[in-house]
């Protein structure tokens, strides 16, 4: 199905990309001898991508379901064709360069993160390791795959749930009930992440429950 081009979505993508790039570039500026980090919260650009992805996926599923053209096989095949070739290239290149330049313990960690990335659980792998915000994170070539894993976990749960709701032909009462469920899930998700935001941000950052 052809999706009507939305320039404002590309604008949001640009904001997300630049915010993440500037955050990781670690730009600093000084005022009266005090250092300030440029784009200190730029990592939130990842959340912008999640919102955009959720919007587009919801639209595509409902539009195809309305036309009786939705197929889970086609849906997941399109996701695989879009993501897997690049993922395989990045992992293969990282392992090759790691074999050339890394110490044995570093290569072992890289192998673990490679496998977790292929299984789309790298967010849990990195959550069990050092913090995303630690300096050592710059030495993890596949750290960025955590967001891909969260996205794929979303793809496994949300599309069947959304399609099920659509096929049930929800009336007004069921619709209210559905909004209550979604609102409760949102409240639980937010409540689960808030306790970690200040003292220990990694659990709320990596966990798919806290988005």
C-alpha angles and dihedrals in degrees: 000000000000114000115214109247112256111195092190089062091055087049091055090048090053091051090049094049096047093045092053093044093049091046093054092042084066096218115185133187130192131226118181090344093306118122119226124188115233112231092004091176096038093123086077085079085084089062089053088057090050091053092048091048092049092050094049095044092049091050094048094047095048094043093050092043090052089055092043089242100112117120126174089210092056092042095055093038090057091049090050094048091049098046112023102064093055092041092052090049093050094047094045092048092047093050092048094050090043090054089053101044112015131093116243095259091048091049089050091055091046090053090052093050090047092055093045090050091053089051091045094238098105091118088067091044093055092041088061090050131056121318121281086233095055121107091241088066089081088069094058107091094190099043091110091064090076090084091050090053092051090049093051091048087054090051091054095053111027104050095054090045093049093045091049091053091049095050090051089066093227116222123205095275093048090045091056089048090050092052089050090054094047091045091050091049090050091050092049091048093050093044091050092055102040098073090059100044097089107027102029114010098175098080092052090043100050103030117096089210093065098057 
